[in-house]
Structures are given as C-alpha cells and as structure tokens.
Amino acid sequence: MPQLFQPQTLEQALQLLAQHPKARLVSGGTDIHEAPETLVSLSQIPGLDYIREEGDYIRLGARVTHAQVIASDLLNRLARPLVRACSLINDVTVRERGTIAGNIASGRSTNLTVAALWAMGAEVKLKSVRGERIVTFNDFFQGIRKTAQEPDEMIVEIAFSKMSPKDKGTFVCTGWSEDEAAANVTCAIVLEFEDDEVSNAWINLGGIAPKVVNAIEAEQALVGQWLSDAVIHEAADLAVNAIVTRPDATETVRELVTRALREIRDG
C-alpha cells in the first residue's frame, strides 16, 4: 500500500512534495494507473475549489471538478467550450471527482479539457517551496505525457481569457477507439465577431500531434468572412493541414471542424 499524506494546508502539501520527490498528488484520484509509493492528498485543504472572474480572466483553483464547471453559471456564460468539454465526459465518477488540474497534469493533450482551455489562452500557475511561476499551455505541454511541471511543483491555479459578448465558441470530439490504440481527436473553436463577420479565430485540435495545435490556415481563412457553407467547408479543408502524426484522422478533423463551425453559426 502506498504511504498516504493528508496535509491540512497548501504549505504543508508543498513541503511534502519537496521531501518526497516521487510522490503523486491526488484530489479526485481518477487518473492514477500505477500505484506510486507515496500519495499526497489535497482533499483536506480548504479554498482550492474556487471559480472566479478577475478582470479579463477566469481563474480555477486546483480542486475544481468537471461537475463544478458544468454547474457554474459564470462558466456557462464566459467559457462555453470548457463547459461543453466537461459535459462530454461520460464516466460519472470522473465527472464528479476528477479535477481540471488533474486532467492537465496527466500531460495527455487528448484529454477533453485541454484543447478547450488552450483555445482560450490558458496558463497554469505552478507552486513549490522554491516559489511560483506561470507557464502557458504551449510551454507546459512538452510531448505525450510530458509537462514542464517539476516533481516538487503543484498546479495551484488555471487561468484563461473569458469570452466577451463578441465571442462564440464550442467543443466537439471523437471517442477513443475500442482497443484504445487511437486517441480522442478534439476540436475547440472560439470566434470573435464584428457584426456577422469573423474578426478573429482560434481553432485548436488535439489528438493529431504530440501537443494541441492551432489550425492556422483555417483560422486565417475565416477572418473577414460570414460563416456560409462554402467558408465553413474551406476552413475544414484547410484544418487538415495541421495534422502532424495522424494521417488517418484527415476525415475526422474535417468533420469535427465542419460540425463545430455550424454549431457556432446556427446555435
């Protein structure tokens, strides 16, 4: 059985991580596949499940669960792609107990919340007894199950840009293959509008490269355009060019981008 610590404060948790570099942080505990020698539970630490608006940003504490995201009026108004991503998690236990921070810390860019947060410019605050630092998603994710998080660091907060009244966004995805040989392909889109025309676009795709990627050509094709069927089809065709390691996902990417853009237009 692993050794379990249940610190009562954040400072105690950070001290334990410094003393036990191979320890595993747990809150919901839904993404542990190999039993570590030491567990540091965050369940007894108060004040880590906040969801708050602060200027142009929304900030999530380390213990915010997928279910809390879904239930949040604030996030339903200002972070629709994230709410949509969390609502697509079918496992009730994961939805109720799994945390957004844990979803990110696993380093799997195919996890549902990652592309959604990436499309809203997310960053993580990492803290240790040595101090704290803020890392963008682009720098945090460094490959398959590889992140910038050091063994003695904890994700204490996730921050991202809130959507303005000019913004519309959504999230769509596939599922894992039955033998889990092929990962989710995820698609998060946020569009900024001036009247009925797109003035800025963020299209983020997961599961087609070691990290989530921007479909830059597709984004550029949307700017200055109304979302007609022809424009949507062109963007979907161009999004395929972002594929790095999954040529088998070509039709999937085209279908997901088409579906997401139609949802934004018609929704």
LUMLUMLO-336754 format. One record per residue: x, y, z of N, C-alpha, C in turn; residue number from 1. Coordinates in steps of 0.02 Angstrom, whole numbers, plus 32768, in hexadecimal, padded with zeros to 4 digits. Layout:
N
  n_c1  n_c2  n_c3  ca_c1  ca_c2  ca_c3  c_c1  c_c2  c_c3  seq
     X     Y     Z      X      Y      Z     X     Y     Z  NUM
...
END
This chain:
267
  n_c1  n_c2  n_c3  ca_c1  ca_c2  ca_c3  c_c1  c_c2  c_c3  seq
  802A  7FC4  8000   8000   8000   8000  802C  803E  8000    1
  8019  8071  7FD8   8041   80AE   7FD8  8039  80D5  801A    2
  806B  80FB  802A   8068   8127   8064  803C  8162  8052    3
  800B  8172  807C   7FDC   81A8   806D  7FE4  81E1  809F    4
  7FEF  821D  8085   7FF0   8259   80AE  7FB3  8283  809E    5
  7F95  82A1  80D2   7F5B   82CC   80C9  7F68  8310  80EA    6
  7F8F  833A  80C9   7F9F   837B   80E6  7F60  83A6  80EE    7
  7F63  83D3  811F   7F2A   83FF   812D  7F31  8443  810D    8
  7F6C  8453  80F4   7F78   8494   80D4  7FA0  848A  8094    9
  7F9E  84BC  8068   7FC5   84BA   802B  8010  84B8  803B   10
  8024  84DE  806D   806B   84E0   807F  8083  849B  8095   11
  805A  8477  80BB   806D   8433   80D0  8073  8405  8094   12
  8047  840C  8064   8049   83E3   8027  808A  83F0  8001   13
  809D  842E  7FFA   80DA   843F   7FD6  8118  8426  7FFA   14
  8117  8428  803C   814F   840D   8063  8155  83C2  8057   15
  811D  839F  8055   811E   8357   8049  8139  8347  8004   16
  8127  836E  7FD2   8140   8363   7F8E  818C  836E  7F8C   17
  81A3  83A0  7FB1   81EB   83AC   7FB4  8210  8372  7FD5   18
  81F1  8354  8007   8210   831D   802C  820A  82DA  8009   19
  81D6  82D3  7FDE   81C9   8293   7FBC  81C3  82A0  7F71   20
  81FB  82A6  7F4D   81F8   82B9   7F06  81D4  8287  7ED9   21
  81CA  824A  7EF1   81A5   8219   7EC8  815C  8214  7EDC   22
  8145  8240  7F08   8100   823E   7F1F  80D1  8252  7EE6   23
  8093  823A  7EEB   805F   824A   7EBA  8029  8272  7EDD   24
  801A  82AD  7EC1   7FE2   82D4   7EDB  7FA0  82B5  7EC5   25
  7F6F  82B3  7EF2   7F2D   829B   7EDF  7EF7  82C8  7EFD   26
  7EC2  82CF  7ED8   7E87   82F1   7EF2  7E4B  82C4  7EE4   27
  7E38  82C0  7EA4   7E04   8290   7E92  7E1F  8249  7E8C   28
  7E5F  8243  7E78   7E7E   8201   7E73  7E64  81D7  7E3A   29
  7E4A  81F6  7E05   7E2C   81D0   7DCE  7E5D  81C0  7D96   30
  7E9B  81DA  7D9A   7ECA   81D0   7D63  7F09  81AD  7D7B   31
  7F03  8184  7DAF   7F3D   815E   7DC8  7F39  8117  7DAD   32
  7F6A  8106  7D83   7F6B   80C4   7D64  7FA0  8097  7D82   33
  7FD3  80B4  7DA0   8007   808E   7DC2  800C  80A7  7E09   34
  800E  807A  7E39   800F   808E   7E7F  8053  80AA  7E92   35
  8058  80EA  7EA4   8097   8107   7EBA  80A6  80F3  7F02   36
  80E4  80FD  7F17   80F7   80EC   7F5B  80D8  811D  7F8D   37
  80D0  815C  7F78   80B8   8190   7FA5  8081  81B9  7F84   38
  804B  81C4  7FA8   8014   81EF   7F90  800D  822B  7FBE   39
  8003  8265  7FA0   7FF4   82A1   7FC6  7FAF  82B8  7FB2   40
  7F7F  82B1  7FDE   7F39   82C1   7FCF  7F2C  830B  7FDD   41
  7F06  832A  7FB0   7EF3   8371   7FB8  7EAD  8377  7FD6   42
  7E8E  833F  7FE7   7E47   833F   7FFA  7E38  8366  803A   43
  7E6A  836E  8065   7E5E   8390   80A5  7E72  83DA  80A4   44
  7E8A  83F2  806B   7EA1   8437   8068  7E67  8464  8051   45
  7E53  8493  8079   7E1B   84BF   8066  7E30  84F4  8033   46
  7DFD  850E  8010   7E08   8548   7FE5  7E28  853B  7FA2   47
  7E28  84FD  7F8B   7E47   84ED   7F4B  7E14  84DF  7F14   48
  7DD4  84E9  7F22   7DA0   84D9   7EF1  7D7C  8518  7ED8   49
  7DA0  854F  7ED4   7D81   858E   7EBF  7D7C  8594  7E73   50
  7D47  85B6  7E5D   7D3E   85C9   7E17  7D2E  8613  7E19   51
  7D59  863D  7E00   7D4C   8685   7E05  7D61  86AB  7DC7   52
  7D3D  86E1  7DBC   7D4B   8710   7D86  7D77  8748  7DA3   53
  7DAC  8757  7D7F   7DDB   878A   7D96  7DF3  87B1  7D59   54
  7DD6  87EC  7D4E   7DE7   8813   7D13  7DD4  87ED  7CD4   55
  7E04  87E4  7CA7   7DF7   87C1   7C68  7E01  8776  7C6E   56
  7E0E  875E  7CAB   7E1F   8718   7CB4  7DEE  86F3  7CE1   57
  7DED  86B2  7CD9   7DCB   8685   7D08  7E01  865A  7D27   58
  7DFB  8650  7D69   7E2D   8629   7D8E  7E0B  85ED  7DB0   59
  7E2A  85B3  7DA8   7E11   8576   7DC6  7E44  855C  7DF8   60
  7E2D  854B  7E35   7E59   852D   7E66  7E69  84E5  7E56   61
  7E99  84CA  7E7A   7EB4   8487   7E6A  7E83  844F  7E75   62
  7E4E  845A  7E9D   7E1F   8423   7EAC  7DDC  842B  7E88   63
  7DD7  8458  7E58   7D99   8460   7E32  7D8D  8422  7E08   64
  7D52  8404  7E0E   7D41   83C7   7DE9  7D1C  83D7  7DA8   65
  7D18  83A4  7D7E   7CF2   83AC   7D40  7CA9  83BC  7D4F   66
  7C8D  839C  7D82   7C47   83A9   7D94  7C3D  83F1  7DAA   67
  7C6C  840D  7DCF   7C67   8453   7DE4  7C69  8482  7DA8   68
  7C92  8471  7D77   7C94   8499   7D3A  7C50  8498  7D17   69
  7C34  845D  7D10   7BF3   8457   7CEE  7BBD  847F  7D12   70
  7BBF  8480  7D54   7B8B   84A1   7D7C  7B95  84EC  7D84   71
  7BCE  8506  7D6E   7BDF   854C   7D7A  7BBB  857A  7D48   72
  7B92  85A8  7D62   7B72   85D9   7D37  7BA5  8606  7D15   73
  7BDA  8617  7D3A   7C0F   8642   7D1F  7C2F  8621  7CE2   74
  7C41  85E2  7CE8   7C63   85C0   7CB1  7C33  85B2  7C77   75
  7BF4  85A6  7C85   7BC4   859D   7C4F  7BBD  85DC  7C25   76
  7BC7  8616  7C45   7BC3   8655   7C21  7C04  8668  7BFE   77
  7C3D  8659  7C1E   7C7C   8676   7C07  7CB1  8643  7BF3   78
  7CA1  8602  7BF6   7CD2   85CF   7BE3  7CAF  8592  7BC8   79
  7C84  859D  7B97   7C59   8568   7B7D  7C80  852B  7B63   80
  7CB9  8533  7B40   7CDD   84F8   7B29  7CF3  84CA  7B62   81
  7D07  84E6  7B9A   7D1C   84BD   7BD2  7CE1  8498  7BF0   82
  7CA9  84BA  7BF8   7C6C   8499   7C12  7C58  8460  7BE4   83
  7C5A  846C  7BA4   7C47   8439   7B73  7C76  83FD  7B78   84
  7CB7  840A  7B7E   7CE7   83D3   7B84  7CDA  83A9  7BC2   85
  7CCF  83CA  7BFA   7CC2   83A5   7C38  7C82  837C  7C34   86
  7C50  8397  7C12   7C0F   8374   7C0D  7C13  8336  7BE2   87
  7C47  8330  7BB9   7C4F   82F5   7B8E  7C73  82BC  7BB0   88
  7C88  82C5  7BEE   7CA7   828F   7C14  7C71  8260  7C2C   89
  7C72  8223  7C13   7C3B   81F4   7C1F  7C3E  81D3  7C64   90
  7C79  81CA  7C7E   7C81   81A8   7CBE  7C6B  81D5  7CF7   91
  7C37  81C1  7D1A   7C1B   81EC   7D50  7C4E  81F8  7D87   92
  7C75  81C5  7D98   7CA7   81CC   7DCD  7CDC  81FF  7DB9   93
  7CF3  81FC  7D7C   7D25   822C   7D64  7D08  8272  7D63   94
  7CC9  8277  7D4E   7CA9   82BA   7D4A  7CA1  82D8  7D90   95
  7C8E  82AE  7DC0   7C80   82C8   7E04  7CC0  82D2  7E2D   96
  7CF2  82A8  7E23   7D2D   82AB   7E4E  7D6B  82C5  7E2B   97
  7D70  82B9  7DE9   7DAB   82CE   7DC5  7DB1  831A  7DC1   98
  7DEE  8332  7DC7   7DF9   837B   7DC6  7E17  8392  7D84   99
  7E0C  83D1  7D75   7E2A   83EE   7D38  7E76  83ED  7D3E  100
  7E90  83FE  7D79   7ED9   83FE   7D82  7EF6  83B8  7D78  101
  7ED3  8385  7D90   7EEA   8340   7D87  7EE8  832C  7D3E  102
  7EB5  8342  7D1A   7EAF   8334   7CD3  7EEA  8350  7CAD  103
  7F01  838B  7CC2   7F39   83AC   7CA1  7F7B  838D  7CB6  104
  7F83  837F  7CF6   7FC2   8365   7D11  7FD6  8322  7CF3  105
  7FA5  82FC  7CDA   7FB4   82BB   7CBD  7FDF  82C1  7C7E  106
  7FDF  82FD  7C60   8009   8308   7C25  7FED  82ED  7BE4  107
  7FB0  82D5  7BE6   7F91   82BB   7BA9  7F6A  82F2  7B87  108
  7F83  8309  7B4E   7F61   8340   7B2B  7F20  832B  7B0B  109
  7F12  82E9  7B0C   7ED2   82D1   7AF2  7E9B  82D4  7B26  110
  7EAC  82E2  7B65   7E78   82E9   7B98  7E49  8322  7B85  111
  7E0A  831A  7B94   7DD6   8345   7B77  7DDD  838E  7B89  112
  7DF4  839D  7BC6   7DF5   83E4   7BD9  7E2F  840A  7BB9  113
  7E62  83E7  7BA1   7EA0   8408   7B8D  7E96  8436  7B51  114
  7E7A  841C  7B1A   7E71   8446   7ADE  7E41  8480  7AED  115
  7E0E  8473  7B16   7DDE   84A7   7B26  7E00  84E1  7B4B  116
  7E29  84D1  7B7C   7E4D   8504   7BA1  7E81  8526  7B75  117
  7EA2  84FE  7B4B   7ED6   8519   7B1F  7EB9  854F  7AF1  118
  7E7D  8543  7AD8   7E5D   8573   7AAB  7E4D  85B5  7ACD  119
  7E4C  85B5  7B10   7E3F   85F2   7B35  7E7E  860E  7B57  120
  7EB8  85F9  7B3C   7EF7   8616   7B52  7F0B  8603  7B99  121
  7F01  85C4  7BAC   7F0B   85B0   7BF2  7F55  85AD  7C05  122
  7F5F  85B6  7C46   7FA1   85AF   7C64  7F98  8591  7CA9  123
  7FCE  8574  7CC3   7FCB   8555   7D05  7FFA  8579  7D34  124
  7FE6  857D  7D73   8012   8596   7DA8  802D  855A  7DCD  125
  806F  8553  7DCC   8091   851D   7DEF  80B2  8539  7E2E  126
  80AC  8514  7E65   80C8   852C   7EA4  80EE  84F4  7EC7  127
  8125  8507  7EE7   814D   84DA   7F10  816A  8502  7F49  128
  8190  84E1  7F75   81B0   8507   7FAC  81E3  8538  7F90  129
  81F8  852E  7F51   8229   855B   7F32  8209  859A  7F18  130
  81C7  859B  7F11   81A5   85D6   7EF6  816F  85C0  7EC5  131
  8158  85EF  7E9D   8123   85E0   7E6D  8135  85FC  7E29  132
  8117  85DF  7DF5   8122   85F6   7DB1  80E3  85E9  7D89  133
  80DA  8610  7D54   80A1   860A   7D28  80BA  85F1  7CE4  134
  809A  85BD  7CCB   80B0   859D   7C8D  8074  8598  7C5D  135
  807D  85AE  7C1F   8048   85A7   7BED  803F  855E  7BDC  136
  8004  854E  7BC2   7FF7   8509   7BAD  802B  84F2  7B79  137
  803D  851F  7B4C   806C   850C   7B17  80AF  84F5  7B34  138
  80C4  8515  7B6B   8103   8502   7B8B  80FA  84CA  7BBE  139
  80BE  84C5  7BDA   80B2   8492   7C0D  80B2  844C  7BEE  140
  808E  8443  7BB7   808B   8402   7B96  80C7  83F9  7B69  141
  80EF  83C5  7B77   812F   83BD   7B53  8133  837C  7B2C  142
  80FD  8358  7B27   80FB   8319   7B03  80C9  82EB  7B24  143
  80C6  82AD  7B0D   8095   827D   7B28  80A7  826E  7B70  144
  807A  8281  7B9D   8082   8278   7BE6  80C1  829B  7C00  145
  80D8  82CF  7BDF   8112   82F6   7BF6  80FC  833E  7C00  146
  810A  8358  7C3C   80F8   839E   7C4A  8133  83C2  7C6A  147
  812B  8403  7C72   815F   842C   7C91  815D  842A  7CDD  148
  812C  8406  7CF9   8125   8403   7D42  815D  83DB  7D61  149
  8181  83F9  7D91   81B6   83D7   7DB5  8199  83AA  7DEC  150
  81BE  8378  7E03   81A3   8349   7E35  818C  836B  7E75  151
  81AB  83A4  7E87   8198   83C5   7EC6  8164  83FC  7EBC  152
  8148  8401  7E7F   8119   8436   7E70  80D1  841C  7E6E  153
  80A4  8449  7E7C   805C   843A   7E7A  8039  846E  7E4F  154
  8009  8458  7E26   7FDE   8487   7E03  7FAD  84A3  7E36  155
  7FB4  84E3  7E45   7F87   8502   7E76  7F4F  8529  7E55  156
  7F57  853B  7E15   7F23   8562   7DF4  7F29  855C  7DA9  157
  7EF0  855E  7D87   7EED   8563   7D3E  7EC8  85A4  7D2E  158
  7EE6  85CC  7D03   7EC6   860B   7CEF  7EBF  860D  7CA4  159
  7E8A  862C  7C8C   7E7F   8633   7C44  7E53  866F  7C36  160
  7E56  8687  7BF8   7E2F   86C1   7BE4  7DE5  86B0  7BE1  161
  7DBD  86DA  7C00   7D75   86D0   7BFB  7D5C  86E6  7BB6  162
  7D26  86C9  7BA1   7D09   86DB   7B61  7CE2  871C  7B68  163
  7CEA  8748  7B37   7CC7   8788   7B38  7C83  8780  7B16  164
  7C58  87B3  7B19   7C17   87AF   7AF7  7C1E  87A6  7AAB  165
  7C59  87B6  7A90   7C64   87AE   7A48  7C7A  8767  7A36  166
  7C88  873F  7A68   7CA4   86FC   7A5C  7C6F  86C6  7A5D  167
  7C7A  8693  7A34   7C52   8656   7A35  7C83  861B  7A31  168
  7C73  85E5  7A53   7CA0   85AC   7A51  7C7D  856B  7A60  169
  7CA0  8535  7A4F   7C85   84F3   7A5E  7CBE  84C0  7A60  170
  7CAD  8482  7A70   7CDD   844C   7A75  7CBB  840C  7A5C  171
  7CDF  83E7  7A32   7CC6   83A6   7A1A  7D00  8375  7A1A  172
  7CF0  8335  7A1A   7D26   8303   7A1B  7D0C  82BF  7A04  173
  7D3B  8293  79F7   7D2B   824C   79EC  7D37  8229  7A2E  174
  7D30  81E7  7A2F   7D42   81C0   7A6A  7D81  8198  7A5C  175
  7D9A  8176  7A90   7DD2   8149   7A86  7DBA  810D  7A5E  176
  7DE8  80F0  7A37   7DD8   80B2   7A14  7DCC  807B  7A47  177
  7DA9  8047  7A33   7D97   8011   7A61  7DD4  7FF1  7A82  178
  7E0C  7FEB  7A5D   7E47   7FCD   7A79  7E77  8001  7A97  179
  7E60  8041  7A99   7E86   8079   7AB4  7EC8  8083  7A8F  180
  7ECC  806A  7A51   7F09   8075   7A2A  7F0A  80BB  7A0C  181
  7ED0  80D8  7A02   7ECB   811B   79E5  7EA8  8149  7A17  182
  7EC5  8183  7A23   7EAB   81B0   7A56  7E72  81DB  7A3B  183
  7E52  81FD  7A69   7E22   8231   7A57  7E41  8261  7A24  184
  7E18  8277  79F6   7E28   82B4   79CF  7DF8  82E9  79EA  185
  7E14  8320  7A01   7DEC   8354   7A20  7DF1  8394  79F7  186
  7DBD  83BC  79FB   7DBA   83FA   79D5  7D97  842F  79FE  187
  7DBC  8464  7A0F   7D9F   849D   7A33  7DA6  84DB  7A07  188
  7D6F  84FE  79FF   7D6F   853A   79D5  7D52  8575  79FB  189
  7D75  85AD  79F8   7D5A   85EC   7A12  7D60  861F  79D9  190
  7D29  8640  79C9   7D28   8673   7995  7D12  86B5  79B3  191
  7D33  86EA  799E   7D1F   872E   79B0  7CFD  874D  7973  192
  7CC5  876E  797F   7C9E   8789   7947  7C9A  87D5  794A  193
  7C99  87F5  7911   7C84   883A   7908  7C47  8838  78DB  194
  7C0D  8848  78F7   7BCE   883E   78D5  7BC8  87F3  78C4  195
  7BC2  87E1  7885   7BBB   879A   7874  7BFB  877C  7858  196
  7C31  87A3  7856   7C70   878B   783A  7CA2  8778  7870  197
  7CC9  8744  7862   7CFC   872E   7891  7D36  8760  7890  198
  7D48  8779  78CB   7D81   87A8   78CF  7DBF  8787  78EC  199
  7DB7  874F  790E   7DF0   872A   7927  7DDA  86E2  7933  200
  7E09  86B4  792D   7DF6   866D   7932  7E2D  8645  7954  201
  7E17  8616  797F   7E44   85E7   799F  7E27  85A1  7994  202
  7E4C  8578  7971   7E37   8532   7965  7E6F  8506  797F  203
  7E60  84E1  79B5   7E92   84B7   79D5  7E7E  846E  79CF  204
  7EAD  8445  79BA   7EA0   83FE   79AC  7ECE  83D3  79D7  205
  7EB1  83A2  79F8   7ED8   8372   7A1F  7ED4  832D  7A00  206
  7F06  8304  7A0D   7F06   82BF   79F5  7F23  82B6  79B0  207
  7F3F  82EB  7992   7F5C   82E6   794F  7FA6  82F6  7950  208
  7FC2  8304  798B   8008   8314   7994  8019  8307  79DD  209
  8059  8306  79F0   8069   82FD   7A37  804A  8331  7A65  210
  803F  836E  7A4A   801F   83A2   7A71  7FE1  83BB  7A4A  211
  7FB6  83DF  7A6C   7F7F   8401   7A4A  7F9D  8434  7A19  212
  7F7F  8439  79DF   7F99   8467   79AC  7F62  8497  7995  213
  7F78  84D1  797F   7F4B   8501   795F  7F46  84F1  7915  214
  7F09  84F1  78FA   7EFF   84EA   78B2  7F04  8530  7894  215
  7F41  8547  788B   7F4E   858E   787A  7F30  85A1  7836  216
  7F38  8576  7804   7F1D   8587   77C2  7ED1  858C  77C5  217
  7EB1  8560  77EA   7E68   8563   77F0  7E53  85A2  7815  218
  7E78  85B4  784A   7E68   85F1   786F  7E6B  862E  7841  219
  7EA0  8632  781A   7EA9   866B   77EE  7E72  866F  77B9  220
  7E5C  8635  77A1   7E28   8634   776D  7DE5  864E  7786  221
  7DDA  864B  77C8   7D99   865F   77E4  7D95  86AB  77EF  222
  7DCE  86CB  77F9   7DCE   8713   780B  7DB2  873C  77D1  223
  7D82  8767  77E3   7D61   8792   77B2  7D28  8771  778D  224
  7D17  8734  77A2   7CE4   870E   777E  7CA5  8703  77A8  225
  7C6D  86FC  7787   7C30   86E3   77A6  7C31  8698  77A0  226
  7C16  8674  77D1   7C1B   862C   77D2  7BE9  860B  77A2  227
  7BF4  8615  7763   7BCC   85F2   7731  7BE4  85A9  772C  228
  7BBD  857F  770C   7BD2   8539   7703  7C14  8535  76DE  229
  7C1D  8560  76AC   7C5B   855E   7684  7C97  8570  76AF  230
  7C90  85A4  76D9   7CC7   85B9   7705  7CD7  8582  7738  231
  7CA3  8563  7753   7CAD   852D   7784  7CD1  84F3  7764  232
  7CBE  84DF  7729   7CDE   84A7   7706  7D27  84B7  76F7  233
  7D35  84F5  76E3   7D7A   8509   76D5  7DA5  8505  7714  234
  7D8A  851E  774B   7DAF   851C   778A  7DBC  84D4  77A0  235
  7D8A  84AA  7798   7D92   8464   77AC  7DC7  8441  7781  236
  7DC9  8451  7741   7DFC   8434   7715  7E41  844B  7729  237
  7E47  848B  773B   7E88   84A6   774E  7E9F  848D  7793  238
  7E6F  847D  77BF   7E81   8464   7801  7EA7  8422  77FD  239
  7E9B  83FC  77C8   7EBD   83BC   77BF  7F09  83C5  77BA  240
  7F1F  8400  77A3   7F66   840D   779C  7F8B  8411  77DF  241
  7F65  8416  7815   7F85   8418   7857  7F98  83D3  7871  242
  7F81  839F  7851   7F8E   835B   7867  7FD9  834C  7862  243
  7FF6  8331  7898   803E   8322   789A  804B  82D7  789A  244
  802A  82B3  78C6   803A   826C   78D0  8000  823C  78C3  245
  7FC6  8256  78AF   7F8C   822A   78A8  7F6C  8233  7863  246
  7F8E  821D  782D   7F6F   8224   77EA  7F2C  8200  77E6  247
  7F21  81CE  7811   7EE1   81AA   7811  7EA8  81D6  782C  248
  7EBA  8210  784A   7E87   823B   7868  7E6E  8272  7839  249
  7E82  826F  77FA   7E71   82A5   77CB  7E26  82B1  77C8  250
  7DFF  827E  77BC   7DB7   8287   77B5  7D97  829A  77F8  251
  7DB3  8280  782E   7D9A   8291   7870  7DA2  82DB  787E  252
  7DDE  82F7  7871   7DEA   833E   787C  7DBB  8368  7851  253
  7DB4  8354  7813   7D87   837A   77E6  7D3F  837A  7800  254
  7D29  8341  7818   7CE4   833C   7832  7CDB  8363  7872  255
  7D0C  835F  78A0   7D06   8382   78E0  7D06  83CE  78D7  256
  7D32  83E7  78AD   7D35   8430   78A2  7CF5  8447  7880  257
  7CDC  8421  7851   7C9D   8433   7830  7C64  8435  7863  258
  7C60  8402  788C   7C2A   83FE   78BE  7C2E  8438  78F0  259
  7C6B  8446  7908   7C73   847C   7939  7C61  84C0  791C  260
  7C76  84CE  78DF   7C67   850F   78C1  7C1C  8516  78B3  261
  7BFD  84E0  78A0   7BB4   84E3   7896  7B8F  84EE  78D8  262
  7BA7  84CF  790D   7B89   84DA   794F  7B8E  8523  7963  263
  7BC7  8541  7956   7BD0   8588   7968  7BA2  85B4  793E  264
  7B9E  85A5  78FE   7B74   85CD   78D1  7B29  85C6  78E2  265
  7B14  8588  78EE   7ACD   857B   78F5  7AB4  857C  793D  266
  7AE5  857D  796C   7AD0   8576   79B2  7ABC  85B3  79D5  267
END
